[in-house]
Amino acid sequence: MFDNRRYITPPQDLKPQLIVVIDTEEEFDWNAEPDSKATGVSAMAHIDRVQSIFDEYGIVPCYVVDYPIASQSSSVEVLKTIHAQGRCEIGAHLHPWVSPPVEETLSRANMYPGNLPAALEKEKLRQLRDTIETSFGKAPSIYKAGRYGFGSNTATILRELGFNIDLSVCPPLDSRGDGGPDYRRFDARPFWFGPSQDILEIPVTGGFVGWAHRFALPLFGLASRLRRLRAPGILARLGAVDRLMLSPEGFSPAEHIKLTQFLLSQGVRTFTWSFHSPSVVPGHTDYVQNDQQLTQFLASFRQYFDFFFNQLGGQATTPTRLRTLMEQQT
């Protein structure tokens, strides 16, 4: 997976670039077994709670939409208006268990699309692509695998179906416990990959942070065996190494800033703020269960954007614009 990747080294005088990516999907129980009948999209009626913030900061977000979103009029009409006004980009997000044809055994491992047989993974993505084109008037060129489940056949499938940007890599996530990928050896830098190295990977922004980050894998391996002693928390409090992501789901504004400053010091210039669309309504995700948590969730957007644009002097961009910029650096 990504064996032939070629990392891009941006010029150090490039202003920090911020992309916003929303995993735009149905409401379902993340802790339950996959349910192909769980296709509710009621949260999309409240997506303006975040879109209004993006508009305020001049951000054009990328909504990567899955089949329940792309096939139901209530969710399509909301996004279609935003898209038609040039206020967002639309990509594809494959949740196999709710994407036709559902021919696979429903299991935790098969929630990762890259685990499916190549022909089935391709057919699901083809139908999703075509549904998005019908609903929004344009075939998507941006892809993000559901549950970050990029597989050994995915690169070839993306090229055959006309995708040239992928957003699936999620460092430092390790999902091997239920059959998913291991991204611990990836970092936040974009890279070219694919049979002809012409697909751009823009990873989720995350990583191991701290003075001992180079030894993160053995340290966290030991810490996992000492979990009863709360070893991972001790490592973080000591400033040795911490696992952070640039997301308002499960991470605080202080952690967002800490991660960004650390990655900047490592030469990273591209950042992705990411979350799941159902979080805009309390009760749909583990991260937003009540009105107080919703208020904190939304407040973290402005806190980070103020930091990124005002203190760092960063710029808002989109996956499509960033691809054009990265082509110029190659």
C-alpha positions as CSV (number, residue, x, y, z in Angstrom):
1,M,0.0,0.0,0.0
2,F,1.6,3.3,-1.2
3,D,4.9,1.5,-1.7
4,N,5.9,3.8,-4.5
5,R,4.9,7.1,-2.8
6,R,7.0,10.2,-3.6
7,Y,6.8,12.9,-0.9
8,I,6.5,16.5,-1.9
9,T,8.9,19.1,-0.3
10,P,7.2,22.5,-0.4
11,P,9.3,25.7,-0.2
12,Q,9.9,26.8,3.3
13,D,8.5,30.2,2.5
14,L,5.1,28.7,1.5
15,K,2.5,30.0,3.8
16,P,0.7,27.3,5.8
17,Q,-2.2,25.9,3.8
18,L,-5.4,24.8,5.5
19,I,-7.9,22.4,4.0
20,V,-11.2,21.5,5.7
21,V,-12.6,18.0,5.0
22,I,-16.0,16.8,6.2
23,D,-16.7,13.0,6.2
24,T,-20.3,13.6,5.1
25,E,-22.2,10.5,6.0
26,E,-25.3,8.8,7.5
27,E,-26.0,8.6,11.2
28,F,-25.1,5.2,12.6
29,D,-23.8,3.6,15.8
30,W,-20.1,3.5,15.5
31,N,-19.8,0.9,18.2
32,A,-22.2,-1.6,16.7
33,E,-21.9,-4.1,13.9
34,P,-22.5,-2.7,10.4
35,D,-26.2,-2.1,9.5
36,S,-27.1,-1.6,5.9
37,K,-30.5,-0.2,6.9
38,A,-29.0,2.7,9.0
39,T,-29.1,5.4,6.4
40,G,-30.6,8.4,8.2
41,V,-29.3,11.8,7.1
42,S,-31.3,14.1,9.3
43,A,-28.1,15.9,10.6
44,M,-27.6,17.5,7.2
45,A,-30.5,19.9,7.9
46,H,-28.2,21.5,10.4
47,I,-24.9,21.6,8.4
48,D,-25.1,25.4,8.3
49,R,-23.9,25.3,11.9
50,V,-20.4,24.7,10.4
51,Q,-20.8,26.0,6.9
52,S,-21.6,29.5,8.3
53,I,-18.2,29.4,10.1
54,F,-16.4,28.4,6.9
55,D,-18.1,31.3,5.1
56,E,-17.1,33.7,7.8
57,Y,-13.4,32.8,7.4
58,G,-13.4,32.5,3.6
59,I,-12.9,28.7,3.7
60,V,-14.2,26.5,0.9
61,P,-14.6,23.1,2.6
62,C,-14.6,19.7,0.9
63,Y,-17.6,17.5,1.7
64,V,-16.7,13.9,0.9
65,V,-20.1,12.3,0.6
66,D,-21.2,8.7,0.9
67,Y,-24.1,6.9,-0.8
68,P,-26.8,7.7,1.7
69,I,-26.0,11.4,1.4
70,A,-25.6,11.4,-2.4
71,S,-28.8,9.4,-3.0
72,Q,-31.4,11.2,-0.7
73,S,-33.0,14.4,-1.8
74,S,-33.0,16.0,1.7
75,S,-29.2,15.9,2.0
76,V,-28.5,16.5,-1.7
77,E,-30.6,19.7,-1.8
78,V,-28.7,21.2,1.2
79,L,-25.3,20.5,-0.3
80,K,-26.3,21.3,-3.9
81,T,-27.1,24.9,-3.0
82,I,-23.7,25.3,-1.3
83,H,-21.9,23.7,-4.1
84,A,-23.6,25.6,-6.9
85,Q,-22.6,28.9,-5.1
86,G,-18.9,27.8,-5.1
87,R,-18.8,27.5,-1.3
88,C,-17.6,23.9,-1.2
89,E,-16.1,21.1,-3.2
90,I,-17.7,17.6,-3.3
91,G,-15.7,14.3,-3.1
92,A,-16.6,10.7,-2.6
93,H,-16.6,8.7,0.7
94,L,-17.2,5.0,0.5
95,H,-19.1,3.3,3.3
96,P,-19.3,-0.2,1.8
97,W,-22.1,-1.5,4.1
98,V,-24.6,1.1,2.8
99,S,-23.2,1.4,-0.8
100,P,-24.7,-0.8,-3.6
101,P,-24.2,-3.5,-4.5
102,V,-24.1,-4.9,-0.9
103,E,-22.9,-8.4,-1.8
104,E,-20.2,-8.8,0.9
105,T,-20.6,-10.4,4.4
106,L,-21.4,-7.5,6.8
107,S,-18.5,-7.5,9.2
108,R,-16.2,-5.1,11.0
109,A,-13.4,-6.0,8.6
110,N,-15.5,-5.4,5.6
111,M,-16.4,-1.9,6.8
112,Y,-12.9,-1.0,5.4
113,P,-13.5,-0.8,1.6
114,G,-9.9,-1.8,0.8
115,N,-10.6,-5.2,2.3
116,L,-13.2,-6.1,-0.3
117,P,-12.5,-8.0,-3.5
118,A,-11.2,-5.6,-6.2
119,A,-14.2,-6.0,-8.5
120,L,-16.6,-5.3,-5.7
121,E,-14.7,-2.3,-4.3
122,K,-14.5,-0.8,-7.8
123,E,-18.2,-1.4,-8.5
124,K,-19.3,0.2,-5.2
125,L,-17.1,3.3,-5.9
126,R,-18.3,3.4,-9.6
127,Q,-21.9,3.5,-8.5
128,L,-21.1,6.1,-5.8
129,R,-19.2,8.3,-8.3
130,D,-22.1,8.1,-10.8
131,T,-24.7,8.9,-8.1
132,I,-22.7,12.0,-7.0
133,E,-22.5,13.1,-10.7
134,T,-26.2,12.7,-11.1
135,S,-27.0,14.6,-7.9
136,F,-24.4,17.4,-8.1
137,G,-23.8,17.7,-11.9
138,K,-20.1,16.7,-11.8
139,A,-18.2,13.5,-11.2
140,P,-15.9,13.7,-8.2
141,S,-12.2,13.5,-8.5
142,I,-11.5,13.5,-4.7
143,Y,-11.8,10.3,-2.7
144,K,-11.6,9.4,1.0
145,A,-12.1,5.8,2.0
146,G,-14.6,5.1,4.8
147,R,-12.9,4.3,8.0
148,Y,-9.6,5.3,6.2
149,G,-9.8,1.9,4.6
150,F,-7.4,2.2,1.7
151,G,-6.4,-1.2,0.3
152,S,-4.0,-2.9,-2.0
153,N,-6.3,-2.4,-5.0
154,T,-7.5,1.1,-4.3
155,A,-4.9,3.1,-6.2
156,T,-5.6,1.2,-9.4
157,I,-9.3,1.6,-8.9
158,L,-9.0,5.3,-8.3
159,R,-7.1,5.9,-11.5
160,E,-9.5,3.8,-13.6
161,L,-12.5,5.7,-12.2
162,G,-11.0,9.2,-12.8
163,F,-10.0,10.1,-9.2
164,N,-6.7,12.1,-8.9
165,I,-6.8,13.1,-5.2
166,D,-7.0,10.8,-2.1
167,L,-7.6,11.9,1.5
168,S,-7.6,8.4,3.2
169,V,-4.2,8.3,5.0
170,C,-4.6,9.0,8.7
171,P,-1.4,9.1,10.7
172,P,-0.8,7.8,13.3
173,L,-4.0,5.6,13.3
174,D,-3.5,1.8,13.7
175,S,-6.7,0.0,12.9
176,R,-5.3,-3.5,12.6
177,G,-7.4,-4.7,15.6
178,D,-10.5,-5.1,13.5
179,G,-8.9,-5.6,10.1
180,G,-8.1,-2.0,9.2
181,P,-4.8,-0.3,8.0
182,D,-1.8,0.7,10.0
183,Y,-0.8,4.3,9.3
184,R,1.7,4.7,12.2
185,R,4.7,5.0,9.8
186,F,3.1,7.7,7.7
187,D,3.3,11.4,8.4
188,A,1.3,14.6,7.5
189,R,3.3,15.4,4.3
190,P,1.4,15.1,0.9
191,F,2.8,12.7,-1.6
192,W,2.3,11.4,-5.2
193,F,1.4,7.7,-5.6
194,G,-0.3,5.3,-7.9
195,P,0.8,3.3,-11.0
196,S,2.0,6.5,-12.6
197,Q,2.6,8.5,-9.5
198,D,-0.1,11.0,-10.6
199,I,-2.6,10.7,-7.7
200,L,-2.1,13.2,-4.9
201,E,-2.4,12.0,-1.3
202,I,-3.3,14.7,1.2
203,P,-3.2,12.9,4.6
204,V,-5.4,13.7,7.6
205,T,-3.2,15.9,9.8
206,G,-2.0,13.9,12.7
207,G,1.1,12.4,14.2
208,F,3.3,11.6,17.1
209,V,4.3,14.8,18.8
210,G,7.0,15.4,21.4
211,W,10.8,15.3,22.0
212,A,10.7,11.5,21.7
213,H,8.5,11.3,18.6
214,R,11.2,9.4,16.7
215,F,10.8,6.5,19.2
216,A,7.0,6.7,19.2
217,L,6.4,3.2,17.9
218,P,8.4,1.2,20.5
219,L,7.3,3.6,23.3
220,F,3.6,3.2,22.4
221,G,4.1,-0.5,22.0
222,L,5.4,-0.6,25.6
223,A,2.7,1.8,26.8
224,S,-0.1,-0.4,25.3
225,R,1.2,-3.3,27.4
226,L,1.3,-1.1,30.5
227,R,-2.2,0.5,29.8
228,R,-3.3,-0.3,33.3
229,L,-0.6,2.0,34.6
230,R,-1.9,4.7,32.3
231,A,1.4,4.8,30.5
232,P,0.2,6.6,27.3
233,G,-1.1,9.5,29.5
234,I,2.1,9.6,31.4
235,L,4.2,9.9,28.2
236,A,2.0,12.8,27.0
237,R,2.2,14.7,30.3
238,L,6.0,14.3,30.3
239,G,6.0,15.9,26.8
240,A,7.8,12.8,25.5
241,V,5.3,11.7,22.9
242,D,1.6,12.1,22.3
243,R,-0.8,11.0,19.5
244,L,-2.7,14.0,18.1
245,M,-5.0,14.8,15.2
246,L,-6.2,18.1,13.8
247,S,-9.9,17.4,14.5
248,P,-12.5,19.0,16.8
249,E,-13.6,15.5,17.7
250,G,-11.7,14.3,20.7
251,F,-8.9,16.9,20.7
252,S,-8.8,20.3,22.4
253,P,-7.8,23.7,20.9
254,A,-4.5,23.6,22.9
255,E,-3.8,20.2,21.3
256,H,-4.6,21.6,17.8
257,I,-2.1,24.4,18.3
258,K,0.5,22.1,19.8
259,L,0.3,19.7,16.8
260,T,0.4,22.5,14.2
261,Q,3.4,24.2,15.8
262,F,5.2,20.9,16.0
263,L,4.5,19.9,12.4
264,L,5.5,23.4,11.2
265,S,8.9,22.9,12.9
266,Q,9.2,19.7,10.9
267,G,8.7,21.5,7.6
268,V,5.0,20.6,7.1
269,R,3.1,23.3,5.3
270,T,-0.3,21.6,4.5
271,F,-2.9,21.0,7.2
272,T,-6.3,19.3,7.1
273,W,-9.0,20.1,9.6
274,S,-11.4,17.1,9.6
275,F,-14.5,15.8,11.3
276,H,-17.8,13.9,10.7
277,S,-21.0,15.6,9.6
278,P,-23.3,13.9,12.1
279,S,-21.4,15.7,14.9
280,V,-23.3,18.9,14.1
281,V,-26.3,17.4,16.0
282,P,-25.9,16.1,19.6
283,G,-26.3,12.4,20.0
284,H,-25.1,11.2,16.7
285,T,-21.4,10.7,17.5
286,D,-19.4,10.0,20.7
287,Y,-17.9,13.5,20.5
288,V,-21.0,15.6,20.7
289,Q,-23.6,14.1,23.0
290,N,-25.3,17.3,24.4
291,D,-25.8,21.0,23.7
292,Q,-22.8,22.0,25.9
293,Q,-20.5,19.7,23.9
294,L,-21.9,21.1,20.7
295,T,-21.1,24.6,21.8
296,Q,-17.5,23.6,22.7
297,F,-17.2,21.7,19.4
298,L,-18.2,24.8,17.3
299,A,-16.1,27.1,19.4
300,S,-13.0,25.1,18.7
301,F,-13.4,25.9,14.9
302,R,-13.1,29.6,15.5
303,Q,-10.3,29.2,18.1
304,Y,-8.2,27.2,15.6
305,F,-9.0,29.3,12.6
306,D,-8.2,32.5,14.5
307,F,-4.8,30.9,15.4
308,F,-4.1,29.6,11.9
309,F,-5.1,32.7,9.9
310,N,-4.2,35.5,12.3
311,Q,-1.2,34.2,14.2
312,L,0.4,32.0,11.6
313,G,-0.7,34.0,8.6
314,G,-1.9,30.9,6.9
315,Q,-4.2,30.6,3.9
316,A,-7.3,28.6,3.2
317,T,-7.2,26.2,0.2
318,T,-9.0,23.2,-1.2
319,P,-7.9,19.7,-2.3
320,T,-8.2,20.8,-5.9
321,R,-6.3,24.0,-5.5
322,L,-3.6,22.2,-3.5
323,R,-3.1,19.7,-6.2
324,T,-2.5,22.6,-8.7
325,L,0.0,24.1,-6.2
326,M,1.8,20.7,-5.7
327,E,2.1,20.2,-9.4
328,Q,4.0,23.4,-9.6
329,Q,6.4,22.2,-6.9
330,T,7.2,19.0,-8.8
